[in-house]
Amino acid sequence: MRTFFRNVRWQNTAFLFATFLTTVIGVPIYLWNYGLNFFQATLFLFFLTATGLSITLGYHRLFSHLTFQASPIIKCLVLLFGAAAFEGTALVWVADHRRHHKFVDHDDDPYDITKGFFHAHIGWLLFRTSPDTPLTWVRDLQKDRLIVLQHRFYVPLAFFMGFGLPSFIGYCYGGGQAALGALLLAGIARIVFVHHMTFCINSLCHWMGRRPYSSKCTARDSLLMAFFTFGEGYHNYHHEFQHDYRNGVKYWQWDPTKWTIWLLSKIGLVRNLRTVPEDKILKAQIAEQQRRHAQHIAAQGTQLCAVKQGVLHAMQEALQEAMAHWEEKLGAWRSAQERRHEISGRQLRELRRQLNEATARLRLALRQWDSAHQV
């Protein structure tokens, strides 16, 4: 019993339980007495978005994975509102996250899902099951003066930005009653929402969803999780291609963090957005499908007939030919894009048309190949 109490992270436990209980008890009492007005709802949504994006865009994609470069203005904003999320300093958060990627699903993973859903979601924060991650994981970030300042003055920054600022705005709007509502909603309840949004990435995104790019680890893609985590739910893609600024790589996938980064790049506040080439992404998908089909065939324990083997071989050859043709046209299009000032618009349109045709052919070959394996 004595060992158990020594392993409890009392500071984390007290804060997490206090904010949760205040949210489920204090917030309903306030709403019952005073109701919810437009100001309080808007303030809650603003702080939810600002702190949520500071974690996903700032702590995660900018600092942890260096997927783009940001201006000092953006760094300051994500460090200030990141502190208001009460998830620790950028240095500590990033150190844990980089260690997670290095040792995912193993003992050295801070929020290892194989130790149970509760451990991955919140247990690792409540109980000390392994040594704290040393800051040697973030030597590069320790050279950034803004990040070091946030680390040094984290506690006053967190309390001012997380509790003081919303309360002050509420007081300016409507006095003490509005200040109390802002503290409860835009402060405490919002912190609980952002916390569990982040915790779900560590737990649910390693527990539910599909693995279209790789089954080497438990990370999964889930539209549902993406909706609740500012686009972080496409976690299988992220673990396979962690240095891409996008998680929802398809243009239609819900990824507000990706869209925000892209918009900021258009007004010059961020630059050097890193992406993974289309052909590399597609090859990863095909390789994973091939692995699954081979595993399925092996699990059946029966020898395929000659006709079936012939069909699969033909579909495989057709897919390889379509892939080679598509890569050729993609290379020609990329080369033309780099030399666009040297060639005519008509030539560019023709190359784009050829690439579109090659893409359609590849998609058809992929569907036929996949269907042949399903029969």
Long-range contacts (C-beta under 8 A, 24 or more apart in sequence): 7-127, 7-128, 7-129, 8-126, 8-127, 8-128, 9-125, 9-126, 9-127, 9-128, 12-125, 12-126, 13-126, 15-86, 16-122, 16-125, 16-126, 16-195, 19-86, 19-188, 19-191, 19-192, 19-195, 20-192, 22-184, 22-188, 22-189, 23-184, 23-188, 23-189, 23-192, 26-184, 26-188, 27-184, 27-185, 27-188, 27-189, 30-180, 30-181, 30-184, 30-185, 34-177, 34-181, 36-185, 39-170, 39-173, 39-174, 39-178, 40-170, 40-178, 40-181, 40-182, 40-185, 40-186, 41-185, 43-166, 43-169, 43-170, 43-182, 43-185, 43-186, 44-185, 44-186, 44-189, 44-190, 46-186, 47-81, 47-84, 47-166, 47-186, 47-187, 47-190, 48-186, 48-190, 48-193, 48-194, 50-77, 50-81, 50-84, 51-81, 51-82, 51-84, 51-85, 51-162, 51-190, 51-191, 51-194, 52-85, 52-194, 52-197, 52-230, 53-78, 53-81, 53-230, 53-256, 53-257, 53-260, 54-78, 54-79, 54-80, 54-81, 54-82, 54-84, 54-85, 55-82, 55-85, 55-87, 55-93, 55-194, 55-198, 56-229, 56-230, 56-231, 56-232, 56-257, 57-230, 57-257, 57-260, 57-261, 58-82, 58-90, 59-87, 59-90, 59-93, 59-94, 59-97, 60-97, 60-232, 61-245, 61-257, 61-261, 63-90, 63-93, 63-94, 63-141, 63-147, 64-93, 64-94, 64-97, 64-98, 65-242, 65-243, 66-140, 66-243, 66-274, 67-243, 67-244, 67-245, 67-261, 67-273, 67-274, 68-245, 68-261, 68-265, 68-270, 68-271, 68-272, 68-273, 68-274, 69-270, 69-271, 69-272, 70-264, 70-269, 70-270, 71-268, 71-269, 71-270, 72-146, 73-269, 74-264, 74-269, 74-270, 75-144, 75-146, 75-147, 76-146, 79-146, 79-147, 79-149, 79-150, 80-150, 80-157, 80-161, 81-161, 82-150, 83-150, 83-154, 83-157, 83-158, 83-161, 83-162, 84-157, 84-158, 84-161, 84-162, 84-165, 84-191, 85-162, 85-191, 85-194, 85-195, 85-198, 86-158, 86-162, 86-191, 86-195, 87-194, 87-195, 87-198, 88-154, 89-150, 89-151, 89-154, 90-141, 90-147, 90-150, 90-151, 91-135, 91-138, 91-141, 91-142, 91-147, 91-148, 91-151, 92-133, 92-135, 92-151, 94-137, 94-138, 94-141, 95-133, 95-134, 95-135, 95-137, 95-138, 96-133, 98-137, 98-138, 99-133, 99-137, 100-202, 101-239, 101-242, 104-217, 104-218, 104-219, 104-239, 105-206, 105-217, 105-218, 111-202, 111-203, 113-202, 113-203, 113-206, 113-207, 113-218, 114-218, 117-203, 117-207, 120-202, 120-203, 120-206, 120-207, 121-199, 121-200, 121-202, 121-203, 121-204, 122-199, 162-187, 162-191, 163-187, 163-188, 166-190, 197-228, 197-229, 197-230, 198-229, 200-225, 200-228, 200-229, 201-225, 201-229, 201-232, 201-233, 201-235, 205-229, 205-232, 205-233, 205-235, 206-235, 209-233, 209-235, 209-236, 210-236, 211-236, 211-288, 212-236, 212-237, 212-285, 212-288, 213-237, 213-240, 213-241, 213-281, 213-284, 213-285, 213-288, 214-239, 214-240, 214-284, 214-288, 215-288, 215-291, 215-292, 223-253, 223-254, 226-253, 226-254, 226-255, 227-254, 230-255, 230-256, 230-257, 231-255, 231-256, 231-257, 231-258, 232-257, 240-284, 241-276, 241-280, 241-281, 241-284, 243-274, 243-276, 244-274, 244-275, 244-276, 245-273, 245-274, 245-275, 246-275, 249-276, 249-281, 278-330, 279-326, 279-327, 279-330, 282-323, 282-362, 283-323, 286-319, 286-323, 286-366, 289-370, 293-373, 296-373, 297-373, 308-375, 311-372, 312-372, 312-373, 315-365, 315-368, 315-369, 315-372, 315-373, 316-369, 318-365, 318-368, 318-369, 319-362, 319-365, 319-366, 319-368, 319-369, 321-365, 322-358, 322-361, 322-362, 322-364, 322-365, 322-366, 323-362, 323-365, 325-358, 325-361, 325-362, 326-355, 326-358, 326-359, 326-361, 326-362, 328-358, 329-354, 329-355, 329-357, 329-358, 330-355, 330-358
